[in-house]
Structure formats: structure tokens, C-alpha cells
């Protein structure tokens, strides 16, 4: 992957994060559909960090030797920071519980026990 490909991947990941986790910016209520989407996003990031990856053409991708895992790790750290700072601003109880759970899940991916 060359520099422009990596930059594109970084930009795409940030765009996805900002779209899926938009409530973090203002502490607004996160409805059940958005909570499910956010959990699915965390699950996908975990798969990219720990699982076997296949291309759309069936070829295996050696994620250990590509830029995928470092980019996903950076993405998880950005998400971790955003969730952590959003929790105190979130007034809706279910949204706060969801964010606390999401933070634990992200922490577990970044620092497996």
C-alpha cells in the first residue's frame, strides 16, 4: 500500500467514525438503532484487528504485514478518546450506559487480557 492509499484509508475510516458516532460531539441521545450500528462498528473494527481477512476476490490478506491493523488501532484510539470525553456530557441514561459499555469493549480490543 503506497502513501496515497494509506491516506485514503485513514480518511475513509475517519469519515465512517464521524458518521456512525456523530452523537459524541454534542452528547445527544443515541437511539436503539444507532446503538446497534455503533456496536456493529466496534465488532467490525475488532475483526479487522484480530481476524483473518479476505479480499472481495477471495484472496487472503496478511493483515499482520499490511497497514490495516495500525490504521484500525489508530481508529480505535480516536474512538476511545471521543467516547471517554462524551460520557460526562451525555445526559440520557441509556446512551450513557451504552457509551460506558462501548468504552469497555474498545479498551478490551486495544488491551486484550
Buried (B, 14 or more C-beta within 10 A) or exposed (E): EEEEEBEEBBEEBEEBBEEBBEBBEEBBEBEEEBBEBBBEBBEEBBBBBEEEBEEEEEEEEEBEEBBBBEBBBEBBEBBBEBBBEBBEEBEBEEBBEBBBBBBEBBBEBBEEE
